[in-house]
Amino acid sequence: MKVLLVAVNAKYIHSNLAIYSLKEYAKTYEKNIHLAEYTINHRAEDILKGIYKAQADIVAFSCYIWNIELITEVVIELKKVMPRVKIWFGGPEVSYNAKECLETIDELDGITIGEGEQTFLELMESFIDNKRDISTVNGIAYKSGNDIIFTEERKPLSLDLVPFPYDDMERFRNKIIYYESSRGCPFSCSYCLSSIDKRVRLRSTELVKKELKVFLDYEVAQVKFVDRTFNCNKNHALEIWKYIKEHDNGLTNFHFEISADILDEEEIEFLNSLRPGQIQLEIGVQSTNPQTIEAIHRKMDLKKLGDNVNKIREGGNIHVHLDLIAGLPYEDYKTFINSFNDVYSLKPDQLQLGFLKVLKGSYMEEDSTNHGIVYQDRAPYEVLKTDLLGYDEILKLKGLCDMVEVYYNSGQFNYSMEFLNHYYKTPGDLYLSLSKYYEVNELDLIGHSRIRRYEILLDFFKENVLIKNKDLLDVFEEILTLDMFLREKMKNRPEFTHEAVEYHKMREVLDKYNISRRDGHVEKFNYDVIGASLNGNIVKKEILMVFDYSMRDPLNKGAKLIEVKED
């Protein structure tokens, strides 16, 4: 009998930890178990073709909000061409509404509920060896004639019993590695499924270290810990961070989701000692409105969070990613913009603006009617409006989100946006104004090259800022030029750039700093462009600036800047 475990990932660079863990745990049946990975960018017919050619007896899918619609489309057609195949689902998207899924998807035979390793092994014993009756497998729901049968709840497994899933690292070359050192979360955030399991289980640190060594020896580019709150146990977190520091290979980056307000001085001091770019931290703020924080059952000291983020940022060595969620209870348009401005002031490397997803099984699903939260009937169940936030305001916030992605999170316009902020009351006003400019000029309806984004920003500047002061044009064009060359050497200079440095002068300057022509660029500025960006003061000052692309900043990937000093 052949069993095919199917993952449909969000991106090609991602890998699915679940299917590899299931296969490894059921290693006794490894000859029977095969894996297939696709992405949501694949067409349904291409996924169907691949699964059909595998000719499995049982096909099991790993289900999440981002892939459930595509998977459902595939299985409906799969049953038509393989009527005898058994189809099973598992994962967070189907664990909390298993009965509904089995009732509405005729082609579906069963669902594994919650944690799947031991459940999957026992299903293999039932399907392949007939060692056990399926009714004795805990943690499943399945069809039996016209009935839907639920077995007993599956008890949590010790994490040390879950085997290391990456037995063939070559298979994951050029992909992000996902890894967990804990399951569960001690917090009770109403929008999150992790809050359902408050029993935090830790993988022993000795086992974690042994497994991290595999990634370090293989020089994996990035390892993402999927722990919901990695630092909920200080000793566990510090021991792993210390191991990472002591065994640094100078290349691997580690990503952690943490609660910043529970960090203490010892942890912050240690984090500031790590190699620049060695780790990145994702910190969920979600809102700075106290009433909202209380309503979503989130325990958070906002002042301490801000203080700790500032202390981490002062170290200059850690990529910081802060999250906000629009559509939460008691959050209207004005208070969300206030939250945005508060978080923007912390100067994260990335500011992720998300929209509330009312997940099946979360407390938010139950509480949504109390706050007039209306959301999509189908995945991803995203908020459409609330009692305090209309759909028109949601659309404005989506425009804000798009502009933040392009002009902030890309890291390609850092000095330009810093400069523009001096001409707006708040950052929110700037990004909303930019979003409106895109919409009015129908620029939001088409894709744009990076150079075109600079040109659009210049046009926006001319229309919205130069009305007040036309003398600013030269300096803003130079700031755009600075941002552009920070990221890469351009073969063709856009029209807004000023006269290029002559070839012999560029070669002379690069030779002076022992930088090859391939790795360097020299640009002449007539203003103190960095000073103008940071403080808004326009000062004329002729400067030659060297861009060294062989020495990029590990956090923002920008070239190293050197101001040329005359001998």
N, C-alpha and C positions, 0 to 999 in steps of 0.2 A: 504494500500500500504506500502511495506517495502523498505526502503532505506538503503543501506550498504555503509558506508564510509570506504575506505581501505587505510591503510598506509603500505608502505614497507620501513622499516627503515634500516640504514646502519649497526646497531648493536642491539643486544637484549636489551642492557642497555639503549638505546635511547628510547624516546617517541616522538610522533608526535603532536606538539602543534596545528597544523592546524585543524586536524579532531575533536579535543576536543573543539576548539573554535567554529567551525561551528555548532557542535551539541548543545553547550550551547546557542549560539545566536538564534538558531531555537528551543528553548526549548518548544515552543507551540506544536511542532511535535515530542517530545522526544519519544513517544511510537512507532513512525514510523521509527525512526533513530537508526541504530545499527552500532557498530564499529568493525573493525577487523584490527589487527596489525600483520605484518610479518616482516621478515628481508631479505636482499638480499642473505643471506645464505640458505634460504628455496629454495627447488626445485620448478620450475614453476608448476609441477603437484600437489604438496602439497598445494600451494596457490589456484590453480584451484579447488581442492577438497574442501577446506574450504569455498570458496565463493559459490560454487555450493550447498553445504549442507545448507547454510544460506537461499537459495531460495528467494533472494531479487528481487524486480521489477526493481529497479534502483541501479546500482553499480557505485560509484564515487571514483576515485583514486587521491591521492595526489602525484604529479609528480615532481621529481628532476633529476638532471643529473645522480645520482648514481642508480636510480631505473627505469628509463624510458624504458630501453631495456627489463628488466624482466617483467614490467607491460604490455608492448605491446605484448610480447610473451603470457602472460596469457589471455589477452582480445581476442586475435585471437581464442584461443581454447574455451574460455568461450562462445562466440557467437555461436559456433558449438553445444554446449550441452544445451544452454539456448537461443535459437534464438529470443525470445521475450524480453529479458532483455535490458534495456536502459543503455548505458555506457557513463559516463561523466568523463572528466579529469579536473584537476585544479592544480595550482601551478606554480612556476617560470619557469619550463622547457617547459611549453606549452602556457604560457601567451603571448609570443612574436612571436610565429609562429603558431598561432591557425589554420589559413587557410591551411597551409602545413600539419599539423597533421590530420585535418579532410579529406583532400584530399587523403592522403597516407594510413590512417588506416580506412578501410571500416567499421570495427566493431564499430567505435566511433560515438556517436550521438551528443555530444556537449562538449563545453569547457567553464569553467568560467575563465574570464580574470582578472588578478590582484587580488586585495583585495576581499575576498570571503564571508565575514560574511553576509552582507545584501543581496548579490546576492543569496546565498544559501537559505536564508529565503524566498525570493520571488519565487525561483524555487519550494520550498516546497508548497507555496501557489498555484502555477500553477499546479504542479503534483498531489497534494493530494486533495485540496479543489476546484480546478478550479476557484479560486478567481480572477485570472488574466490570461490574454493571455501571452504566453511565449515571444511574441514579445515585450512586455512592460517591460521585465526584463532587466535592464541595465547591461552591463559588461559581455555579453556572446556571443558565436558564436555557431551556431547549424545547423544541416542539415534539409532542408525542401524540400523533393523530391530530385531533382538533384541540388538544389541550396544550398549555404552556406550563412546563414544570420548572419550579425553582428549587434548587438544592440548598443545603445548609450554607451559611456564610463561611467563607474561607478565612481562617485565622491568619494573622500576619506572620510572615516568615522572618527568621533571623537573617539579617543582611549578610552575615558571614557565610551563610549557606548558599548565597547566590554566586555562581562561578563567574570568573572574569570572562567577558564575552569576546574579547579581541584576540583570538588565537592566531589570526593571520593579519598582521598589521599592514601588509602590502595592499590588501584589499581597500584600505582606508587612506591610501596615499592621496594627498591634496584634498582631503575632506576634514571637516570639523569632527573631533572626537567628543562624544557625550559620555559623561561618567557620573556616577552617584556615590556619595559617601554617607548619605542618610536618606531616610524616607519619613514623610510626615512633617508637620509644622506645629509649633506650640501656639501660634497665633490663630485668631478666629475671623479673619477678614471675610466679610459676607459674600464677596464676589468670587472667591477662590475655592476650588475643589480641595486644595491641600488642607484647608482648615477643617475638613471633615475628619481627617485622621490626625488627632492631636498627640498621638503616641509617637514621639520622635525616636526612630531606631537608627543607631549609628553603626556603620561598618568599622571594625577595629582598625585603628590607625596603622598598626603594623602591616595589615593586609593592604590598606590603602597605599602605603609607601611602596610596598613591593610592586603594586600594579602601576603606580605613577612612574616608577623606574622604567617600565616598558616603554611608556610614551616618551620619556626623556631620552632614553637610549636610541629610540627610533627618530628622534628630533621632529616630533609632531609639531605642526605650526600652532595649533590651538586646541586646548582641552576645555570644554565647557562643563562645569559641574552643574548638574540639574537639581541639586539640593535646593529646596524652596527657601530656606533661610540658613545659609551655610554657617553663620556665626552664632546660631542659637545656643551652641555649647562652646564656650570660650576655649577650653582646653583642647577639644577636638580640632577646632579651627586653627589655633596657634600651632599645634604640633604639625599639622599638614603644611601650613604656610612656612614654618621653619625648615621642613624637609625640602620644600620647593626651592627655598633660598640656598640651602646648603648643597643642593644637587643641580643648580642652575646650569643649563647647557648653552645659555646665551641666546637661545632662539625661541623656545616654547613659551607661548602665552597661555595663562590660565584665567578663565572667566568664572566669577562667583556672584551669586545673588545674595545680598546681605541686608540686614537692618542696620543702618548707620547710627541710629540713636542709642544702640546698646553697646557700641564700641567703647572701650575705655582707653586711657592714655597709653597703657602698655601696648595694646594692639595697634593703635595709631602710630606710635613711635616705631614699632616693628615694620608696619606696612611702608612707612616712609624710608625704610632702609633697603627696600627691594630694588633690583635692577629696573631702570626705566623701561616700561613696556612689558615687564614680566607678568603682571597680573592686570586684570581690569575688573571693576566692580560695578554691578548693576544694583541700583538702590531705588526701591519703589516708594515714592513720596505720595502719589495718587491725588492728593489735595492738601492745601494748607488752610482750608476752612475747618475750624475746630468742630463745628456742628456736623459736618460731613464725616470727619474722621471718627467721631463718636458713633454716628449712625451705621457705619460699615464695620463696627466692632474692631477697629484697628487701634492697637495700643502704640502710641508714638509720641515722643517728646520732640515737637517740631523745632524748638530752639536748639536742643542738643543735636538734632539731626543736621541743622544748618551749620552749627559750629564745627561738628565733626567732618562734614563735607569740606568745609573751608580748610581745615587742618590737613586733610588728605590732599587737597588740591595744592596747598602750599609746598608739599613735598615734590611736586613737579614730576612724579615718576609713575603715576597710576592713571589710566584712562577711566574716567568716571562717567557713568551712564545713569541719568535720573529719569524716572517715569512719572507721568501724570495720566489720570483717567477722566474723561469727560462723560457726564451723564449720571454721576453718582447722586444719591439722595442729598437734598438741601443745597445742591450746587447749581446756581443759576449762571447765566452768561457772564455777569459782572464778576461773581466770585471765582469762576473758573479763570477768567483773564487775570484776576489778582493772583491766583495760584500759579499761573504761567509766569507772571512777572517775578514772583517770589523765587521760583525755581530757576528762572533764567539768570537772576542776580547771583546765583551760586556758581555760574560759569562752568557747567558740566561740559565734558567733551561731546556728549550726545544728550539731547533732550527728546525723549520719546513721548509723543502725545498719542495716547490710545483712546478708544471709545468703549464704554462699558459693554461687555459681553455677558448676557444673563445665562449662565451655564446651567445645564440640567443637573439637579442635585445640590446646587449651591443654595445658601440661605437667601441670597439675593433673588432667586427665582420665587421663593415664597413671599419675600418682602416687597417685591416690585409693585404690586397693586397699591400698597400703602403710599407710594410716592408717584403714582401715575406714570410709571415707567412702561413705555410701549416699545417693543423691540421686534426684530424680524422673527417670523415663525420658523424660518429655516436657518441652518448654520450659516454664519457664525453667531446668530442671535444678538446682533448688535443693536444698541439703543437707537431709537428713531426720535423719541421725544420723552420728556418727563413733565411733571406738574410745574416745574420751574424753568424748563429749557425747551423751547419750541424747535420744530424741525428746521425752520429757517435759520435759527441760531446754531443748530448742529451743523448745517451746511457751511456757515461762516467759520466755525471752528475747524471743519475739515479743510477749508481753504488755508487757514492758519497753519494747520498740520503740514500741508503740502509745501508751503513756503519754508517752514522750519526744516523739513527734510532736505530741500534743495539748497537753501542758503545758510543753514546752520550746521546740520548734522553731516553734510558732505565734507566740511572742513576746508572748502575751496574758496570761501569768501570771508574769512575771519576778520581781516582788517577792514574790508569794505563795509560789513554789517556793523562793526564796532563804530566806524565813522558815522554811518547813517543814524545810529542810535542817538547821537547828539542832537538830531533835528526832530526828534519825536519825544513826546511826554513819557512814554513807556515803551519797552520792547514789544508788548502786545499791539500797541498802536502801529508800530512800524510794520510788523508782519501782516497785520490785518489790512493795512493800506496797500502793501505789496500784493496781497491776495486779491484785493478788489481791482487793482491795476491789471492783473492777469485776466481776471474775469471780464472786465469791461472791454479789453482788447482781444478777447477770445484766445488768449495765449494758453489758457488752461486746457484747451481742447486738443492740443498737439504736443508731440515730443520735441525736445530741443537739445542741441549739442551743448557741451560745456561752454564753448566760446559764445554761443548765442545767449546763454544765461547771463554772461557778463554784459553783453550788449543790451539785453533787456533791462538789467539793473541800471545801466547808464541812462537809458531812456526814461526809466522810472524816476531816477534822480533829477534829470532835467525837468521833468514835468511837475514833480512834487517838492523839490528843494530849491532848485535854481530860480524859481519864481521870486524867492526872497533874496538871493545873492548869487548873481551870475559869475562872480569872481571865483567861485568854488570849483568850476568845471575842470580846470587844469589839475588841481590837486586830487580830485576824485578819480580822474582818468589815471593818474599815477598810482593811486592806491589800488585800483582794479588791476593795473599792470603788475604791481607787487604781488597781489594774491595769485594772479595767473602764473607768474614765473616761479612762485614758491612751490607749486605742485609739479610743474614739468617745463622743460625747455620747448618753446613753440617753434615749429618750422616756419610757419607763416604768421606774421604779426598782424593782429586785428587793427582796424582803422583808428581805434581810440588810443593805441599806444603811441608814444612820442618817438623821436628819432633814435634809431639803434646805435649802440656803441660801435665804432669802426673796428674792423676785424683785427688790425694790428694792435690796437689798444686793448681789445679783449684778450688777445693772446698774451700780451705783456703782463696784464693783471693776473690772469690765471697762472702763468708761469711763476709769478711772484709768490703765490700761495700754494704752489706745487699741486695744482688741480688740473686734471686733463681737460681738453676741449670737450670730450664726450661727457664728462661728469660735471662740467661747470658752465655758468653763464654769467655775464656782467651786464648790468643795466644802470643807466644814468637817471637820477631823479633830481628835480629842481626844487623839491620841497622836502621837509622833514616828514615823510609819509607815515612813519610809525608813530611819531609824536602826534600828528594830526588825527590819526585813528584813535589813539588812546585818550587824548585829552581835548580834542576838537580844535586846538589852536593851529592856525595856518601860519607856518614859518617858512620863508624862502631859504633854501639851503641846498647848494649843489652837492650831491652825494653819488659816489660810485658804489654799487652794492654787488657783492659776489654771491651767487646762488650755488652752493655745493650739494649736488644731488647724490653724492656718494656718502653723505653724512646726514641722512634724514632724521627728523625728530621721531622717536619711536611711538609717540602718542598721536601726533596729528599728521605724520608722514610728510611734513613740509621740509624743503631743503634747508640746510644750515645757511644762515645769513651772515655775511662778513662785510662790515663797512670798511672800504678801502681807506687806509691812512696814507697821506702823502709823505714821502721820505724827506 
